[in-house]
Amino acid sequence: MKKYLLIILTISLFFAQCKSTKTSVKQHNSIKQKLEKVYKKYKGVRYRYGGTTSRGFDCSGFVQRAYMDAFHKKLPRTTRAMMKTGKKISKSRLKIGDLVFFHPTRKYYHVGIYMGNGIFMHASSSKGVTKSRLDLKYWKRSYVTARRILR
């Protein structure tokens, strides 16, 4: 009898884990889809210091708009204020939707949104709204931290 009870319990736990995994995969895909929709909408919009609209974005203006459009979530306006929001996470634990922060020059910080597979979207001063790889030398050497806002 104990043997059968143990088997039933094991099978129940297995199916509960499968259901939990399916839910997190659906949530993960939903976040990705919402962010991809935002990216398609604003891809190529030029960089504009202080910009918060489709006429031009700076990096934090774009991230703020992307979060509002995708998740109806209001973020602070500046990169430094965003760096204090949410939960600090390590680079190795990045999930889609996490904010990634850089310090490419002495004067400026930069922020983008992690899209998975080592890619983040952001408002680049040279390319406008675009996607870049975290492992590019420029971004790799100026990476500072990441914050989790969602979940």
Buried (B, 14 or more C-beta within 10 A) or exposed (E): EEEEEEEEEEEEEEEEEEEEEEEEEEEBEEBBEBBBEBBEBBEEBBBBEEBBEEEBBBBBBBBBBBBBBBBEEEBBBBBEEBBEEBEEBEBEEBBBBBBBBBBBEEEBBBBBBBBBEEBBBBBBBEBBBBBBEBEEEEBEEBBBBBBBBBE
